[in-house]
């Protein structure tokens, strides 16, 4: 097994902390010999703790990742607030986090093509079973019925996430970061992949007008993804002025503040609904052009909820669901390499030990937050931060 110290001359922790930056190709982290680590662990509703655990050891085909950055997602908030996310409920403590990136600290046996110290992010999904899909679903692995996803309680035992100082990851799930992409930006490749998958579910966007309703982190990334995929004009709508400001920074040409009575535009060919609010469906369907396409990105509730759906039929609208992603994380990394800037999405940064405060800010609609980031490695140099807000 190859470790960090085998990759080059040993350095002190202070020297490593001074030298280390977050861009791909920068200096590697140093193994201090401490075999313990801290992790952000949810034990139940309103019960998140910073637990000390043994540092994992990579097995055959695995790498040990020294995690540097993690992005808080709605599912992380749901596990913290309710002890459940969707149909998955906590049966045991769970390490949160499926948006994360860092550097390879150790290589397990039989791992090739990766290097200690390499900056990487992670595809958080791994199929359980033979992976065989019916022909009509060929290639759509996001629809495979049994998938382990980092930071998920869908299986028992649960699948711990990446909000810890170290995490073992199967080598097939590792995605190297392109040169010039920071590990903080790399942690956002996962939600950007969700947005790119949603955009890919729609007809060709070249030169067309697009509406995005709901400008939380995913909605704002859909704005950026639509722009990246050639949309001619992007209109963003939300109830929060702070979210609309982020959407503008991510590439929206026009915004509609629904909280002050600004209505949705009319007759838009392609619409992305990213709020997940049943009450939004009626107005969003009315905004969609006759014969147009509505892509549902926001998660709708799994229980009965009133919604005005008449226009779906009378306007012959094609309503398409969009769930997670397949391999669009590779497209996301290419987009980041090409200059798609995700840093306007980042509104707050917190160190690992203040994870509960970070979750509270991310969950508070009055905080003005969009994407809240956790710095999971204390030695990450400030020089390697992406441009944007200072750490709280």
C-alpha positions in Angstrom: 0.0 0.0 0.0 1.4 3.4 -1.0 1.0 6.2 1.5 1.6 10.0 1.4 5.0 9.8 3.0 6.1 7.4 0.3 5.3 9.9 -2.4 8.1 12.3 -1.5 10.2 13.8 1.3 8.6 13.9 4.7 7.5 17.4 5.9 6.3 18.8 9.2 2.6 19.5 9.6 3.4 23.2 9.7 5.3 23.1 6.5 2.6 21.1 4.8 -0.1 23.6 6.0 1.9 26.5 4.7 2.6 24.9 1.4 -0.6 23.1 0.6 -3.0 24.7 -1.9 -6.3 23.4 -3.3 -5.6 23.5 -7.1 -5.2 20.2 -8.9 -1.5 19.4 -9.2 -0.6 21.2 -6.0 1.4 19.7 -3.1 0.1 16.6 -1.5 -1.2 16.4 2.1 1.1 14.8 4.7 0.3 11.8 6.9 1.0 13.0 10.4 0.8 9.4 11.8 -2.4 10.2 13.7 -4.8 7.3 12.9 -7.9 9.0 14.3 -10.2 11.5 12.5 -13.3 13.7 13.0 -16.6 13.2 11.2 -19.9 15.1 11.0 -22.4 12.4 12.3 -26.2 12.7 12.6 -27.5 10.5 15.4 -31.2 11.4 15.0 -33.5 14.4 14.5 -31.8 17.6 15.7 -28.8 15.6 16.9 -25.6 16.1 14.9 -22.3 15.7 16.5 -18.6 15.9 15.7 -17.5 12.3 16.5 -14.0 10.9 16.6 -13.5 7.7 14.7 -10.7 5.5 13.6 -9.3 6.6 10.3 -10.3 4.0 7.7 -7.8 1.9 5.8 -8.3 1.4 2.0 -8.9 -2.2 0.9 -8.1 -3.6 -2.5 -9.4 -1.4 -5.2 -10.0 1.5 -2.9 -8.2 4.8 -2.1 -8.1 6.8 1.1 -9.2 10.4 0.5 -8.1 13.3 2.7 -11.3 15.3 2.3 -10.9 19.1 2.0 -14.3 20.5 1.2 -18.0 19.4 1.4 -21.1 21.1 0.2 -24.3 20.9 2.3 -27.3 19.5 0.4 -31.0 19.4 1.2 -30.8 15.7 2.1 -28.1 16.5 4.7 -30.5 19.1 6.2 -33.4 16.6 6.1 -31.4 13.9 8.0 -30.5 16.6 10.6 -33.9 18.1 11.0 -36.1 15.0 10.7 -33.9 12.0 11.0 -35.0 11.0 7.5 -34.7 12.1 3.8 -37.5 11.0 1.6 -38.3 7.4 2.4 -34.9 6.8 4.0 -34.9 6.9 7.8 -32.0 6.7 10.2 -31.6 3.4 12.0 -28.0 4.1 13.1 -25.7 7.2 13.2 -24.8 8.4 9.7 -21.9 10.5 8.4 -23.4 13.2 6.3 -22.3 14.4 2.9 -22.3 13.4 -0.8 -20.8 16.5 -2.3 -17.1 16.5 -1.4 -13.5 16.6 -2.8 -10.0 16.3 -1.5 -6.7 14.6 -2.2 -5.7 11.0 -2.3 -3.8 10.0 0.9 -3.3 6.3 0.3 -3.7 3.8 -2.5 -5.1 0.4 -1.8 -3.8 -2.7 -3.5 -4.7 -3.2 -7.2 -5.3 0.6 -7.8 -3.7 1.9 -10.9 -3.9 5.2 -12.8 -4.2 7.4 -9.6 -1.5 9.0 -7.6 -1.0 9.9 -3.9 -1.6 13.7 -3.5 -3.8 13.9 -6.6 -6.8 16.3 -6.3 -10.1 14.5 -6.9 -13.8 14.5 -6.4 -16.2 11.5 -6.1 -19.1 10.0 -8.0 -21.3 9.2 -4.9 -23.3 6.4 -6.5 -22.4 2.7 -6.6 -24.8 0.0 -8.0 -25.7 -2.9 -5.7 -26.0 -6.2 -7.5 -25.2 -7.1 -11.2 -26.1 -3.7 -12.6 -28.2 -5.2 -15.4 -31.0 -2.9 -16.6 -33.8 -3.6 -19.1 -33.0 -2.6 -22.6 -35.4 0.3 -22.5 -33.2 1.8 -19.6 -29.8 0.9 -21.1 -27.2 3.4 -19.8 -29.6 5.0 -17.3 -27.8 3.8 -14.2 -29.4 6.5 -12.1 -32.7 4.5 -12.5 -31.1 1.2 -11.3 -33.3 0.1 -8.3 -30.6 -0.5 -5.8 -27.9 2.2 -5.5 -25.7 3.0 -2.5 -25.2 6.7 -2.4 -22.8 8.4 0.0 -24.5 10.0 3.0 -27.7 7.9 2.6 -29.7 5.8 5.0 -31.5 4.0 2.2 -29.7 0.8 3.1 -29.0 -0.8 6.5 -26.1 -0.6 7.2 -26.2 3.0 6.0 -23.7 4.4 3.5 -21.6 6.9 5.4 -20.9 10.2 3.5 -17.8 12.3 3.0 -18.1 14.9 5.8 -15.1 13.5 7.6 -11.4 14.2 7.5 -10.8 10.9 5.7 -13.0 8.6 3.6 -12.3 5.4 1.7 -13.7 5.4 -1.8 -13.7 2.7 -4.4 -11.3 3.7 -7.2 -14.0 3.5 -9.8 -15.8 6.4 -8.1 -12.8 8.7 -8.1 -12.8 11.6 -10.6 -9.5 13.5 -10.9 -9.8 17.3 -11.0 -8.6 19.2 -14.1 -5.7 21.5 -13.7 -6.8 24.9 -12.2 -10.0 23.5 -10.6 -9.8 23.8 -6.8 -11.1 21.1 -4.5 -13.7 23.5 -3.2 -15.0 23.9 -6.8 -14.6 20.1 -7.3 -16.9 19.5 -4.4 -19.6 21.2 -6.4 -19.2 18.9 -9.4 -21.9 16.6 -8.0 -24.7 19.2 -7.9 -23.5 20.6 -11.2 -23.9 17.1 -12.6 -27.5 17.1 -11.4 -28.1 20.3 -13.2 -26.4 19.1 -16.4 -28.5 15.9 -16.3 -31.6 18.0 -16.0 -30.6 20.2 -19.0 -29.8 17.0 -20.9 -33.4 15.8 -20.4 -34.7 18.7 -22.3 -34.7 19.3 -26.1 -31.7 21.1 -27.6 -31.3 24.5 -26.0 -29.3 26.3 -28.7 -30.5 29.8 -28.9 -33.8 29.1 -27.1 -35.4 30.9 -24.2 -35.4 29.0 -20.9 -37.2 29.6 -17.6 -35.9 28.2 -14.3 -38.4 28.4 -11.5 -36.7 28.1 -8.1 -33.2 29.4 -7.6 -31.8 27.5 -4.7 -28.4 25.9 -5.3 -29.7 23.3 -7.9 -31.9 25.9 -9.7 -29.0 28.4 -9.9 -26.8 25.6 -11.3 -29.5 24.8 -13.8 -29.2 28.4 -14.9 -25.4 28.0 -15.4 -25.8 24.6 -17.1 -28.4 26.0 -19.5 -26.2 28.9 -20.4 -23.2 26.4 -20.8 -25.4 24.3 -23.1 -26.2 27.2 -25.4 -29.5 28.7 -24.2 -30.1 32.0 -25.9 -31.9 33.6 -22.9 -32.3 32.4 -19.4 -35.1 33.8 -17.1 -35.0 32.9 -13.4 -37.8 33.1 -10.9 -37.9 32.8 -7.1 -39.5 34.2 -4.0 -36.2 35.3 -2.5 -34.2 38.3 -3.7 -31.0 36.7 -2.4 -31.6 33.6 -4.5 -32.3 35.8 -7.6 -29.0 37.6 -7.0 -27.1 34.3 -7.1 -29.0 33.3 -10.3 -28.0 36.5 -12.0 -24.4 35.9 -11.0 -24.7 32.3 -12.4 -25.8 33.6 -15.8 -29.5 34.6 -15.7 -30.4 37.3 -18.2 -33.6 38.3 -16.4 -35.1 37.6 -13.0 -38.7 37.6 -11.7 -39.2 38.2 -8.0 -42.5 36.4 -7.3 -42.6 37.8 -3.7 -43.4 41.3 -5.0 -46.0 40.2 -7.6 -43.8 39.8 -10.6 -45.4 37.0 -12.7 -43.8 34.3 -14.7 -43.2 34.9 -18.4 -45.5 33.5 -20.9 -45.1 30.9 -23.7 -41.6 29.7 -22.8 -40.5 26.6 -24.8 -38.4 24.9 -22.2 -39.0 25.3 -18.4 -37.1 23.8 -15.5 -39.1 23.6 -12.3 -36.5 23.5 -9.4 -38.5 24.5 -6.4 -40.3 21.2 -5.8 -43.3 23.2 -4.5 -46.7 21.7 -5.6 -48.2 25.2 -5.5 -45.8 26.3 -8.2 -46.9 23.7 -10.7 -50.0 25.5 -11.9 -48.2 28.8 -12.7 -45.2 27.0 -14.1 -47.4 24.9 -16.5 -49.2 28.1 -17.6 -45.8 29.7 -18.3 -44.8 26.8 -20.5 -45.7 27.2 -24.2 -48.3 25.1 -25.9 -46.4 21.9 -26.9 -43.5 22.9 -24.8 -41.4 20.9 -22.3 -41.3 21.1 -18.5 -38.4 19.4 -16.8 -39.1 18.6 -13.1 -35.8 19.0 -11.2 -37.1 19.9 -7.7 -38.2 16.9 -5.6 -41.9 16.8 -5.2 -43.5 15.4 -2.0 -44.2 11.7 -1.8 -47.6 12.4 -0.3 -50.8 13.9 -1.7 -50.7 17.6 -2.3 -53.0 19.9 -4.2 -51.7 21.2 -7.5 -53.4 22.8 -10.6 -52.4 20.5 -13.5 -55.1 21.3 -16.1 -52.7 23.0 -18.5 -50.6 19.8 -18.7 -53.4 18.3 -20.9 -54.9 21.3 -22.7 -51.5 22.8 -23.7 -50.1 19.3 -24.5 -47.0 19.9 -22.4 -44.3 17.3 -22.1 -43.5 16.9 -18.4 -40.2 15.1 -17.8 -38.7 14.0 -14.5 -35.0 14.4 -13.8 -33.3 12.3 -11.1 -29.7 12.6 -10.0 -27.3 11.9 -12.9 -25.5 9.1 -14.8 -22.0 10.1 -15.7 -22.6 13.9 -16.0 -20.1 14.5 -13.2 -17.5 14.0 -16.0 -19.3 16.7 -18.0 -19.3 18.9 -14.9 -15.6 18.6 -14.5 -15.1 19.5 -18.2 -17.4 22.5 -17.7 -15.4 23.7 -14.7 -12.2 23.2 -16.7 -13.8 25.3 -19.5 -14.5 28.1 -17.1 -18.0 27.6 -15.8 -17.7 29.5 -12.5 -19.6 27.9 -9.5 -18.1 30.3 -6.9 -21.0 32.8 -7.0 -23.1 29.9 -5.6 -21.0 29.8 -2.4 -22.4 32.2 0.2 -21.0 30.7 3.5 -18.0 28.7 4.6 -17.6 27.0 8.0 -15.0 24.7 9.6 -15.9 21.1 10.4 -16.3 21.8 14.1 -19.1 24.3 13.4 -21.1 21.8 11.2 -24.3 22.3 13.2 -24.1 26.0 12.7 -23.5 25.5 9.0 -26.5 23.2 8.7 -28.7 25.8 10.5 -27.6 28.5 8.1 -28.2 26.3 5.1 -31.7 25.5 6.4 -32.7 29.0 7.3 -34.6 30.8 4.4 -33.8 34.1 6.0 -30.0 33.6 6.1 -29.5 34.5 2.4 -27.6 31.3 2.0 -27.2 29.4 -1.2 -24.4 26.8 -1.1 -22.9 26.4 2.4 -19.5 24.8 2.4 -17.7 22.8 5.1 -13.9 23.0 5.3 -13.1 19.4 6.5 -9.3 19.6 6.7 -7.8 22.1 9.1 -4.6 22.4 7.1 -6.1 23.7 3.9 -4.4 26.9 3.0 -6.4 30.1 2.6 -4.4 30.8 -0.5 -6.1 27.8 -2.2 -9.7 29.0 -1.6 -11.9 29.7 -4.5 -12.7 33.4 -4.8 -15.8 34.4 -2.8 -16.9 34.8 0.8 -14.5 34.5 3.7 -15.0 31.6 6.1 -17.3 32.3 9.0 
